[in-house]
Amino acid sequence: MDHKPDSPLIAFIQENQEKFYRIAYAHVKNRDDALDLVHTSIVKALQKQHTLRNQDGMRTWFYRILINECMTYFRKRSRLIYLADLGEDLPARSGQPQSQDTYLDLYSAIDHLPSHLKTVVILRYFEDLKLATIAEVTGTNLNTTKSRLYKALELLKLDLGGMEDDRSFSV
């Protein structure tokens, strides 16, 4: 890649596009929809880049756009979410190693969390963001973010049948 980006935003987008896709995919569990959400977020960010006053806050600003797009996706397609649950009763594919079952259970449990709790878990544990940054991204105060994280972890523990070692989800 010999060409230099025109703006810090373009450089940021190019460097982090895989992260954006992972966040969107973790929310929607569909490749095409995740790509569409990332694309829409990038377009909105490029259109609104003049509103970004502080370049240091670019990451938080863009994550907020992406998370808002994911939430809008769920609001518009809330009836379709139930259709996706129909396939859960199908037997597991043979040939999957037993060690992956634990991960699949965890991902499934996260997927069943309410969207505001799911977002906090994804940003904290999959994107390794600090709670203060998550609060900025989600537009909530720090205490609300903390309580949402703890609530999500409690629901995950219940869904997974309890955790043998509570340190698995350290904050």
C-alpha positions in Angstrom: 0.0 0.0 0.0 2.0 3.0 -1.3 -0.7 5.6 -1.1 -1.1 7.7 2.1 -4.5 8.2 3.5 -6.1 11.6 3.1 -7.1 12.0 6.7 -6.5 10.5 10.1 -10.0 9.0 10.0 -9.2 7.1 6.8 -6.0 5.8 8.3 -7.9 4.8 11.5 -10.6 2.9 9.4 -8.0 1.1 7.3 -6.0 0.0 10.4 -9.1 -1.2 12.3 -11.5 -2.6 9.7 -11.1 -6.1 11.0 -12.0 -5.0 14.6 -15.1 -3.2 13.3 -16.2 -6.4 11.4 -15.7 -8.5 14.6 -17.8 -6.1 16.7 -20.6 -6.1 14.1 -20.5 -9.8 13.5 -20.6 -10.5 17.3 -23.8 -8.5 17.3 -25.6 -9.8 14.2 -24.0 -13.3 13.6 -24.3 -12.9 9.9 -21.4 -12.1 7.6 -23.3 -10.0 5.0 -25.2 -8.0 7.6 -22.0 -7.3 9.6 -20.2 -6.1 6.4 -23.2 -3.9 5.7 -23.2 -2.4 9.2 -19.5 -1.7 9.0 -19.9 -0.1 5.5 -22.8 2.0 6.7 -20.8 3.1 9.8 -17.8 4.1 7.7 -20.0 6.1 5.3 -21.6 7.9 8.2 -18.3 8.6 9.8 -16.8 10.0 6.6 -19.9 12.2 6.1 -19.7 13.5 9.7 -16.0 13.7 10.2 -16.2 17.5 10.3 -18.1 17.1 13.6 -15.2 15.3 15.2 -13.5 18.0 17.2 -10.9 16.0 19.0 -8.8 13.5 17.0 -7.9 11.7 20.2 -11.6 10.7 20.6 -11.8 9.2 17.1 -11.9 5.6 18.3 -14.7 6.2 20.8 -16.6 8.3 18.3 -16.4 5.6 15.6 -17.3 2.8 17.9 -20.4 4.7 19.0 -21.4 5.1 15.4 -20.9 1.3 14.8 -22.8 0.3 18.0 -25.6 2.6 17.1 -25.8 1.0 13.7 -26.0 -2.4 15.3 -28.8 -1.2 17.7 -30.7 0.2 14.7 -30.3 -3.1 12.9 -32.0 -4.9 15.9 -34.8 -2.3 16.1 -35.6 -2.7 12.4 -35.3 -6.4 12.3 -36.4 -7.4 15.7 -39.0 -9.9 14.3 -36.3 -11.7 12.4 -34.2 -12.5 15.5 -36.8 -15.0 16.6 -36.5 -16.8 13.3 -32.8 -17.3 13.8 -33.5 -19.2 17.0 -35.3 -22.0 15.2 -32.0 -23.7 14.2 -30.8 -24.0 17.8 -32.6 -27.4 18.4 -30.7 -29.0 15.6 -28.1 -31.6 16.7 -24.4 -30.4 16.8 -22.4 -31.1 13.8 -20.3 -34.3 14.1 -16.6 -33.9 14.0 -16.5 -30.8 16.2 -13.9 -31.2 18.9 -15.3 -31.3 22.4 -13.2 -28.3 23.4 -15.1 -26.1 21.0 -18.4 -27.0 22.7 -17.5 -24.8 25.6 -16.8 -21.8 23.3 -20.0 -22.4 21.4 -22.0 -22.5 24.6 -20.4 -19.2 25.7 -21.0 -17.5 22.3 -24.5 -18.7 22.3 -25.1 -17.4 25.8 -23.6 -14.0 24.9 -25.8 -14.0 21.8 -28.9 -14.4 24.0 -28.1 -11.4 26.2 -30.2 -8.3 25.7 -28.4 -6.0 23.3 -27.3 -3.4 25.8 -25.7 -6.1 28.0 -24.2 -7.9 25.0 -22.5 -4.7 23.7 -20.7 -4.2 27.1 -19.5 -7.8 27.1 -18.3 -7.7 23.5 -16.5 -4.4 24.0 -14.9 -5.4 27.3 -13.8 -9.0 26.6 -13.5 -9.2 22.8 -12.2 -5.7 22.1 -10.4 -5.3 25.5 -11.8 -1.8 26.0 -11.7 -0.2 29.5 -14.9 0.4 31.2 -14.6 4.2 30.9 -14.2 3.9 27.2 -17.2 1.6 27.0 -19.2 4.1 28.9 -18.2 6.8 26.3 -19.0 4.5 23.4 -22.4 3.5 24.8 -23.3 7.0 26.0 -23.8 5.9 29.6 -22.1 6.8 32.8 -19.4 4.6 34.2 -21.6 3.1 37.0 -24.3 2.1 34.5 -21.6 0.4 32.4 -20.3 -1.5 35.4 -23.7 -2.6 36.5 -24.5 -3.7 33.0 -21.3 -5.7 32.8 -22.0 -7.4 36.2 -25.6 -8.1 35.2 -24.4 -9.7 32.0 -21.9 -11.8 33.8 -24.5 -13.0 36.2 -26.8 -13.9 33.4 -24.0 -15.7 31.6 -23.2 -17.7 34.8 -26.8 -18.7 35.1 -27.1 -19.6 31.5 -23.9 -21.7 31.5 -24.8 -23.4 34.8 -22.4 -21.5 37.0 -18.7 -20.9 36.8 -16.2 -23.1 38.7 -13.8 -20.2 38.8 -15.2 -16.7 39.1 -11.8 -15.2 38.0 -12.6 -16.3 34.4 -14.5 -13.0 34.0 -12.3 -10.5 35.9 -13.0 -6.8 35.4 
